[in-house]
Amino acid sequence: MKTIRECRERIDSIDAELIRLLDERMRVAEEIAEIKKAEGLPVEDRIRELEKLERVTDGSAPDMAGYNKMLWSSIMELSKDHQRQSAGEETPLIREIRKAIEETGNVFPETAAVACQGVRGAYSQEACGKFFKMPRIMFTRNFEGVFAAINSGLCRYGVLPLENSTAGSVNKVYDLMMKYDFHIVRSARVKINHCLLVNPCTRKEDIREVISHEQALAQCENYLKGFADTLITTAENTAAAAKYVTESGRRDIAAIGSAENGRLYGLECLDSGIQDSQNNYTRFICISKDLEIYPGACKTSIMMILDHKPGSLYNVLSRFNAAGINLEKLESRPLPNRDFEFMFYFDIGESVYSEGFVRVMAQLEEISREFKYLGSYSEV
């Protein structure tokens, strides 16, 4: 019986030969790249790839076929990547990114027309203040109004909540991101501190209804257990809930919102810090219609629709791993009018200026059925 040391020595010998052969294969790929460039042929040859994978599978031992298919799929992707580099070829997306880097100003604007969902006092207004020193805010009734204002050119920028540290993603925003063409130019985290707001002279025991945005209600779930017989009503946002309580004049209703909501609408705070977690933050994004990439962009967001077959998502994730790129967020949302098909949203932690970023973007664009680059930006 062989020892483990003998087996490992054999593996080392095989690995050395594999390295030599892979190097040789890549040099041949360089020659192919020169021929394709001279003849005006594209780097990708899907028919050739499928035929190659069929031969690899047919020529493998039955218990090794799956492993070999995965290995050769990766090798062919690496080969295409190397051919592009050798030929100096860039995808249209990479050219668009490089152009945006060159044409975008060096400093993020201090003032602009900005669309925010809600009314004065909404958390989106606070987020807007993190992005701009002197914004000209136009409030919209709902999240879609923000996208519509950007799309029509009514506002240059829009501010939207994307996710909360305790209540999770704002699904409505993700769904709208599939519908509209836009780009993320910056993101920010806003500390969320909720208060129970009431009209003057209202006692806690008099409250029969609590109103707020669904995310705020979810963030205060434990606190609301103390209102077992109380009607819970959703509003478009926390500021709108506070405004409604003021305008109603009722002393049996309370809003959940910020202390600023209370000051703006003349409400008293019965309890503060009522959110379940004191480490409660909401991440907001600033969007624009045009692609703008400002200096220091170290985060990128993309959306992908993949083939509905085994290994599709793994094929994407393996690219990030191979390039040493940190995947900060992965979110899936069902596609409207498509049975059991999903859109995948990714946040990537990597400088837009790195060659690793450029190479992975080119690879992902090829292996996805639909690919949407949302932008590269920094967080403030």
C-alpha positions in Angstrom: 0.0 0.0 0.0 1.3 3.4 -1.0 1.9 6.1 1.7 0.3 9.5 1.6 3.7 11.0 1.0 4.1 8.9 -2.1 0.6 9.9 -3.4 1.4 13.6 -2.8 4.7 13.3 -4.6 2.8 11.8 -7.6 0.2 14.6 -7.5 3.0 17.2 -7.4 4.6 15.6 -10.5 1.2 15.6 -12.3 0.6 19.3 -11.3 3.9 20.3 -12.6 3.0 18.8 -16.0 -0.4 20.4 -15.9 1.2 23.8 -15.3 3.6 23.3 -18.2 0.8 22.2 -20.5 -1.5 25.1 -19.5 1.3 27.6 -20.2 1.7 25.9 -23.6 -2.0 26.0 -24.3 -2.2 29.7 -23.5 0.7 30.5 -25.9 -1.2 28.7 -28.6 -4.2 30.8 -27.7 -2.1 33.9 -28.3 -1.4 32.7 -31.8 -5.1 32.1 -32.3 -5.8 35.7 -31.1 -3.4 37.1 -33.7 -5.1 35.1 -36.5 -8.6 36.1 -35.4 -7.5 39.8 -35.2 -6.0 39.6 -38.7 -9.1 38.0 -40.1 -11.6 40.2 -38.2 -13.0 37.2 -36.3 -14.6 37.5 -32.8 -12.8 36.0 -29.8 -15.8 33.9 -28.8 -16.7 30.9 -30.9 -19.7 29.3 -29.1 -20.0 26.4 -31.5 -16.4 25.4 -31.0 -16.8 25.6 -27.2 -19.8 23.4 -27.2 -18.1 20.8 -29.5 -15.1 20.9 -27.2 -17.1 20.3 -24.1 -18.9 17.4 -25.8 -15.6 15.7 -26.7 -14.2 16.3 -23.1 -17.4 14.7 -21.7 -17.3 11.7 -24.1 -13.6 11.1 -23.5 -13.9 11.1 -19.7 -14.4 8.3 -17.3 -18.1 8.3 -16.3 -17.3 9.4 -12.7 -15.0 12.1 -14.0 -17.1 13.6 -16.8 -18.7 16.3 -14.6 -15.3 17.4 -13.1 -13.7 17.6 -16.5 -16.6 19.6 -18.0 -16.3 22.2 -15.1 -12.5 22.3 -15.6 -12.5 22.8 -19.3 -15.3 25.4 -19.1 -13.0 27.4 -16.8 -10.0 26.8 -19.0 -11.8 28.1 -22.1 -13.0 31.2 -20.3 -9.4 31.9 -19.2 -8.3 31.3 -22.8 -10.8 33.8 -24.2 -9.7 36.3 -21.6 -6.1 35.8 -22.5 -6.9 36.1 -26.2 -8.6 39.5 -25.6 -5.6 40.8 -23.7 -3.3 39.6 -26.5 -5.4 41.2 -29.2 -5.9 44.3 -27.2 -9.6 43.9 -27.5 -12.1 45.6 -25.2 -15.8 45.0 -24.9 -18.3 47.9 -25.5 -19.0 48.0 -21.8 -15.3 48.4 -20.9 -15.0 51.2 -23.5 -18.1 52.9 -22.0 -16.6 52.7 -18.4 -13.2 54.1 -19.5 -15.0 56.9 -21.4 -17.1 57.7 -18.3 -14.0 57.9 -16.1 -12.3 60.3 -18.5 -15.4 62.6 -18.9 -16.8 62.7 -15.4 -15.6 65.6 -13.3 -13.1 65.2 -10.5 -15.5 66.5 -7.8 -19.0 65.3 -7.0 -21.4 68.3 -7.5 -22.5 70.3 -4.4 -25.9 71.2 -5.7 -28.3 69.7 -8.2 -32.0 69.0 -8.8 -32.7 65.8 -6.8 -35.8 63.6 -6.6 -36.6 62.0 -3.2 -39.6 59.8 -2.3 -41.9 61.1 0.4 -42.4 64.5 2.0 -40.1 66.9 3.9 -38.5 65.2 6.8 -38.2 61.8 5.2 -35.0 59.8 5.8 -34.3 60.1 2.1 -33.9 63.9 2.7 -31.3 63.2 5.3 -29.5 60.9 2.9 -29.7 63.6 0.3 -27.9 65.9 2.7 -25.0 63.4 2.8 -24.6 63.5 -1.0 -25.1 67.2 -1.6 -24.4 70.4 0.3 -27.2 72.4 -1.3 -29.7 70.1 -3.1 -32.8 71.3 -4.8 -35.2 68.6 -3.7 -38.3 67.5 -5.5 -40.4 65.1 -3.5 -42.3 62.3 -5.3 -45.2 60.2 -4.1 -43.5 56.8 -4.5 -40.2 55.1 -5.5 -41.2 54.9 -9.1 -41.7 58.6 -9.2 -37.9 59.0 -8.4 -37.0 56.8 -11.4 -39.5 58.6 -13.6 -38.1 62.0 -12.6 -34.6 60.9 -13.6 -35.8 59.2 -16.8 -37.6 62.3 -18.0 -34.8 64.6 -17.2 -36.8 66.5 -14.6 -34.1 65.9 -12.1 -30.4 65.0 -12.6 -30.2 62.8 -9.5 -32.5 60.7 -7.4 -32.1 59.2 -3.9 -33.5 55.8 -2.9 -33.3 53.4 0.0 -31.8 50.0 -1.0 -31.5 48.0 2.2 -31.7 48.1 6.0 -29.4 46.4 8.4 -32.2 44.8 10.3 -35.3 44.7 8.0 -33.4 43.7 4.8 -33.8 44.8 1.2 -36.3 47.3 -0.1 -37.8 44.9 -2.6 -39.9 47.5 -4.5 -36.7 49.4 -5.4 -35.0 46.2 -6.6 -38.0 45.5 -8.8 -38.0 49.0 -10.3 -34.3 48.7 -11.0 -35.1 46.0 -13.6 -37.6 48.3 -15.3 -35.6 51.6 -15.6 -32.3 52.5 -17.2 -30.1 54.4 -14.7 -26.7 54.4 -13.0 -25.6 54.5 -9.3 -23.1 57.3 -8.7 -22.8 57.2 -4.9 -24.1 55.4 -1.8 -24.4 56.4 1.9 -25.5 54.8 5.2 -27.9 56.7 7.4 -28.4 55.9 11.1 -32.0 55.1 11.8 -33.4 56.1 15.2 -37.2 55.7 15.4 -39.6 57.5 17.8 -43.2 57.1 18.7 -44.8 60.4 17.7 -48.2 61.7 18.7 -50.3 64.8 18.8 -49.9 66.8 22.1 -51.7 65.5 25.1 -51.9 62.0 23.7 -51.3 59.2 26.2 -49.7 55.8 25.2 -52.8 53.9 26.6 -55.0 56.0 24.3 -53.3 54.8 21.1 -55.5 52.6 18.9 -53.6 52.9 15.6 -49.9 53.1 14.7 -48.9 54.2 11.2 -45.5 54.2 9.4 -43.6 52.8 6.4 -43.6 49.0 6.2 -39.8 49.0 6.7 -40.0 51.1 9.9 -42.8 48.9 11.2 -40.6 45.8 10.6 -37.7 47.5 12.3 -39.8 48.1 15.5 -41.5 44.7 15.5 -40.6 43.9 19.2 -41.7 47.3 20.4 -45.0 47.0 18.6 -45.8 43.8 20.5 -46.8 46.1 23.4 -49.7 47.3 21.2 -51.4 43.9 20.8 -54.9 45.3 20.2 -53.7 48.2 18.0 -54.3 48.7 14.3 -51.0 48.8 12.3 -51.3 50.8 9.1 -48.6 51.3 6.4 -47.8 54.7 4.9 -45.6 55.7 1.9 -42.8 56.8 4.3 -42.2 57.8 7.9 -42.5 61.5 7.2 -45.8 61.0 5.4 -47.0 59.1 8.5 -46.1 61.9 10.8 -47.8 64.5 8.6 -50.9 62.4 8.5 -51.1 62.2 12.3 -50.7 66.0 12.6 -53.4 66.6 10.0 -55.8 64.1 11.5 -55.7 65.9 14.9 -56.5 62.6 16.5 -55.3 61.6 20.0 -55.7 57.8 19.4 -53.1 57.5 16.7 -49.3 57.5 16.6 -46.6 57.6 13.9 -43.2 55.9 13.9 -40.6 58.2 12.5 -37.5 60.3 13.3 -37.2 63.0 15.9 -36.9 65.4 12.9 -40.4 64.3 11.8 -41.8 65.2 15.2 -40.2 68.7 15.1 -41.4 69.4 11.5 -45.0 68.4 12.2 -45.4 69.5 15.7 -45.6 66.1 17.3 -44.5 64.9 20.7 -42.1 62.0 21.2 -43.4 59.4 23.7 -40.6 57.0 23.2 -37.3 57.2 21.3 -34.9 54.5 20.1 -37.8 52.0 19.7 -36.2 50.1 16.8 -35.3 46.5 17.6 -31.6 47.0 17.0 -29.7 50.1 18.1 -27.2 49.3 15.2 -29.9 50.2 12.7 -28.7 51.7 9.4 -30.3 52.1 6.0 -28.2 52.2 2.8 -29.3 54.8 0.3 -28.1 55.1 -3.3 -27.8 58.2 -5.5 -28.8 57.5 -9.1 -28.5 59.4 -12.4 -29.6 58.7 -16.0 -26.1 59.1 -17.4 -23.1 57.0 -16.4 -20.8 59.1 -14.0 -17.8 57.6 -12.4 -16.1 59.8 -9.9 -12.5 59.4 -8.5 -12.2 56.8 -5.8 -14.9 54.5 -7.1 -14.3 51.2 -5.2 -17.8 49.6 -5.4 -19.7 48.3 -8.4 -23.3 47.1 -8.8 -24.5 44.9 -11.6 -27.6 42.9 -12.4 -27.6 39.6 -14.3 -30.1 37.1 -15.7 -28.5 33.7 -16.0 -29.4 30.6 -18.0 -31.8 28.4 -16.0 -29.5 25.4 -15.7 -27.2 23.8 -13.1 -24.0 25.6 -12.5 -24.9 29.0 -13.9 -24.6 30.9 -10.6 -21.5 28.9 -9.6 -19.9 29.9 -12.9 -20.3 33.5 -12.0 -19.2 33.2 -8.4 -16.0 31.3 -9.4 -14.9 34.3 -11.5 -14.9 36.6 -8.4 -13.0 34.0 -6.5 -10.4 33.4 -9.2 -9.9 37.2 -9.5 -9.7 37.7 -5.7 -12.6 40.1 -5.8 -14.9 40.5 -2.7 -18.6 39.9 -3.4 -20.3 42.2 -0.8 -23.9 41.4 -1.7 -26.0 38.9 -3.7 -29.7 39.4 -4.0 -32.2 37.6 -6.2 -35.6 38.8 -7.3 -38.2 36.9 -9.4 -38.7 38.1 -12.9 -42.2 39.4 -13.7 -44.2 37.1 -16.1 -41.4 34.5 -16.1 -42.0 31.3 -14.1 -39.2 30.5 -11.6 -36.7 32.8 -13.3 -34.7 35.3 -11.3 -32.6 38.4 -11.6 -29.4 38.4 -9.6 -28.1 41.7 -8.1 -24.4 41.9 -7.1 -22.4 44.5 -5.1 -18.7 44.1 -5.8 -15.9 45.5 -3.7 -13.2 46.3 -6.1 -11.6 49.5 -7.6 -12.9 50.3 -11.0 -9.3 51.1 -12.0 -8.0 47.6 -11.4 -7.2 45.2 -14.3 -8.9 42.4 -12.3 -12.1 44.4 -12.4 -11.9 45.0 -16.2 -11.3 41.3 -16.9 -14.1 40.0 -14.7 -16.6 42.5 -16.2 -15.7 41.3 -19.6 -16.2 37.6 -18.5 -19.5 38.2 -16.8 -20.9 40.0 -19.7 -20.3 37.0 -21.9 -21.6 34.2 -19.6 -24.9 35.9 -18.7 -28.1 35.8 -20.7 -28.7 39.5 -19.8 -26.2 41.8 -18.2 -26.8 45.3 -16.7 -24.0 47.4 -15.4 -25.4 49.8 -12.8 -22.3 51.8 -12.0 -19.1 52.2 -10.1 -19.0 54.5 -7.1 -17.8 55.3 -3.6 -19.7 55.3 -0.3 -19.8 58.4 1.9 
